[in-house]
Amino acid sequence: MRVLVACEFSGVVRRAFRKRGHDAWSCDLLPAEDGSSDHYQDSIFHVLADAPERWDLMIAHPPCTDLAVSGARHFAAKRADGRQEAALDFVRALMAAPISRIAIENPISIISSRIRKPDQIIQPWQFGHGETKATCLWLNNLPTLVPTKIVDGREARVHRMPPGPNRWKERSRTFEGIAAAMADQWGVL
């Protein structure tokens, strides 16, 4: 299967699919954190414009900065200067990509009220990580993920991260158990 992981610099989802033998590529404006050559450092829309028919599945992680309800106190300013609408337009464009199977991943956000409700909300503790971080999935031609390893522990580590220059990177990183479930369950379709 040919898999495109949009807005991913970490390579977590790309590596999960590659480990299972898929032709998986990540794409982000940032370089690949792991130095992989299986990464496009470019706009996702440039990659899609080159060969949209190349991809069987796209998993997209659009930036949540202007979308997540955790930043609701800043919504008025983000609406006023157009950032929020631009972020929503980006999500709409990802959802409309010419790929038959698409998953959009984001935390609890205004995508739910401004575009559509998510098909599923998952938690890391359902996939082997004793943490909480509600993650929404908007799916096109994909089944919902089945939990693989429900574990005890409900630590809000991601939510409680201290401020710092790399906080956004750590908060945006996909949990490996979730990436493995995506590869195992969606990689067989």
C-alpha positions as CSV (number, residue, x, y, z in Angstrom):
1,M,0.0,0.0,0.0
2,R,1.2,3.5,-0.8
3,V,0.7,5.7,2.3
4,L,1.2,9.4,2.7
5,V,1.4,10.8,6.2
6,A,0.7,14.6,5.9
7,C,2.0,17.1,8.4
8,E,4.3,14.7,10.2
9,F,7.9,15.5,11.0
10,S,8.4,12.9,13.6
11,G,8.0,9.8,11.3
12,V,6.2,7.8,13.9
13,V,3.2,6.9,11.7
14,R,5.5,6.5,8.6
15,R,7.8,4.1,10.4
16,A,4.8,2.0,11.7
17,F,3.6,1.5,8.1
18,R,7.1,0.9,6.7
19,K,7.7,-1.7,9.4
20,R,4.8,-3.6,8.0
21,G,6.1,-3.5,4.4
22,H,4.2,-0.5,3.0
23,D,5.6,2.2,0.8
24,A,5.0,5.0,3.4
25,W,6.2,8.6,3.1
26,S,5.8,11.5,5.5
27,C,5.5,15.1,4.4
28,D,6.0,18.3,6.4
29,L,7.4,21.8,6.0
30,L,10.0,20.7,8.6
31,P,12.7,18.2,7.9
32,A,12.3,14.6,9.1
33,E,13.2,14.5,12.7
34,D,14.7,11.0,12.2
35,G,16.7,12.1,9.2
36,S,14.8,9.7,6.9
37,S,15.0,10.0,3.2
38,D,11.4,8.7,3.0
39,H,10.2,12.3,3.8
40,Y,9.1,15.2,1.6
41,Q,10.0,18.5,3.1
42,D,7.4,20.5,1.2
43,S,3.8,21.5,1.2
44,I,1.4,18.5,1.3
45,F,-0.4,20.1,-1.6
46,H,2.7,20.3,-3.8
47,V,3.2,16.5,-3.1
48,L,-0.4,15.8,-4.0
49,A,-0.3,17.9,-7.1
50,D,2.7,15.9,-8.5
51,A,0.9,12.5,-8.4
52,P,-2.3,12.3,-6.5
53,E,-3.1,8.8,-8.0
54,R,0.1,7.5,-6.4
55,W,-1.5,7.3,-2.9
56,D,-3.9,4.6,-1.5
57,L,-4.2,6.2,1.9
58,M,-3.4,9.5,3.5
59,I,-3.2,10.1,7.3
60,A,-3.1,13.8,8.0
61,H,-2.2,15.6,11.2
62,P,-3.0,19.3,10.4
63,P,-1.5,21.8,12.9
64,C,-3.9,22.3,15.8
65,T,-2.6,25.6,17.0
66,D,-5.6,27.6,15.7
67,L,-8.2,24.8,16.0
68,A,-7.8,23.0,19.4
69,V,-10.3,24.0,22.1
70,S,-7.4,23.9,24.6
71,G,-6.6,27.4,23.1
72,A,-10.2,28.7,23.2
73,R,-9.2,31.7,25.1
74,H,-7.4,32.9,22.0
75,F,-10.2,32.2,19.5
76,A,-11.4,35.8,19.2
77,A,-8.0,37.0,18.1
78,K,-7.6,34.0,15.8
79,R,-11.0,34.6,14.2
80,A,-10.3,38.4,13.8
81,D,-7.0,38.0,12.0
82,G,-8.2,35.1,9.8
83,R,-5.9,32.4,11.3
84,Q,-8.7,30.2,12.4
85,E,-10.6,30.2,9.0
86,A,-7.3,29.6,7.2
87,A,-6.7,26.5,9.5
88,L,-10.2,25.3,8.7
89,D,-9.7,25.8,5.0
90,F,-6.5,23.7,5.3
91,V,-8.5,20.9,6.9
92,R,-11.2,21.1,4.3
93,A,-8.6,20.8,1.5
94,L,-7.0,17.8,3.2
95,M,-10.5,16.1,3.5
96,A,-11.1,16.8,-0.2
97,A,-7.7,15.4,-1.4
98,P,-8.1,13.0,-4.4
99,I,-7.2,9.9,-2.3
100,S,-9.8,7.2,-1.7
101,R,-9.0,6.6,2.0
102,I,-8.3,9.5,4.3
103,A,-7.9,9.9,8.1
104,I,-7.6,13.4,9.6
105,E,-6.3,13.4,13.2
106,N,-6.6,16.3,15.6
107,P,-7.4,16.9,19.3
108,I,-10.8,18.1,20.4
109,S,-11.2,21.1,18.1
110,I,-13.6,23.4,16.2
111,I,-13.4,21.0,13.3
112,S,-16.2,19.2,15.1
113,S,-18.5,22.2,15.0
114,R,-17.4,24.0,11.9
115,I,-16.9,21.1,9.5
116,R,-18.3,17.9,11.0
117,K,-18.3,15.7,14.0
118,P,-15.4,13.2,14.2
119,D,-16.0,9.5,13.4
120,Q,-14.1,8.4,16.5
121,I,-12.4,9.8,19.6
122,I,-9.5,7.6,20.8
123,Q,-7.2,7.8,23.9
124,P,-3.6,6.6,24.2
125,W,-4.6,4.3,27.1
126,Q,-6.6,2.3,24.6
127,F,-3.4,1.5,22.7
128,G,-0.9,0.6,25.4
129,H,0.0,4.1,26.8
130,G,-1.1,5.0,30.3
131,E,-2.0,8.5,29.4
132,T,-4.9,10.7,28.4
133,K,-5.1,12.8,25.2
134,A,-8.4,12.7,23.5
135,T,-7.7,12.5,19.8
136,C,-10.4,12.8,17.1
137,L,-10.4,10.9,13.8
138,W,-12.3,12.1,10.8
139,L,-12.4,9.1,8.4
140,N,-13.2,8.6,4.8
141,N,-13.5,5.0,3.6
142,L,-11.7,3.7,6.7
143,P,-13.1,1.8,9.7
144,T,-12.8,3.1,13.2
145,L,-9.8,1.9,15.1
146,V,-10.3,-1.0,17.5
147,P,-8.4,-0.6,20.8
148,T,-5.4,-2.9,20.9
149,K,-4.2,-2.8,24.5
150,I,-6.2,-1.1,27.2
151,V,-4.0,-0.2,30.1
152,D,-4.3,1.3,33.6
153,G,-3.2,4.8,34.2
154,R,-4.7,8.0,33.1
155,E,-1.9,10.4,33.4
156,A,-2.3,13.8,31.6
157,R,1.4,14.1,30.8
158,V,0.9,15.8,27.5
159,H,-1.5,18.3,28.9
160,R,0.8,19.1,31.8
161,M,4.0,19.6,29.8
162,P,5.8,22.7,31.0
163,P,6.2,25.7,28.6
164,G,9.3,25.5,26.4
165,P,10.5,25.9,22.8
166,N,9.8,22.2,21.9
167,R,6.6,21.8,23.8
168,W,4.5,21.9,20.6
169,K,6.6,19.2,19.0
170,E,6.2,16.8,22.0
171,R,2.4,17.6,22.2
172,S,2.0,16.8,18.5
173,R,3.8,13.5,18.4
174,T,1.6,10.5,17.7
175,F,1.8,7.7,20.3
176,E,3.5,4.6,18.9
177,G,0.7,2.3,19.9
178,I,-1.8,4.4,18.0
179,A,0.5,4.4,14.9
180,A,0.9,0.6,15.1
181,A,-2.9,0.2,15.3
182,M,-3.3,2.4,12.2
183,A,-0.7,0.4,10.3
184,D,-2.1,-3.0,11.4
185,Q,-5.8,-2.2,10.9
186,W,-5.8,0.2,7.9
187,G,-2.8,-1.3,6.2
188,V,-4.8,-4.5,5.3
189,L,-7.6,-2.7,3.4
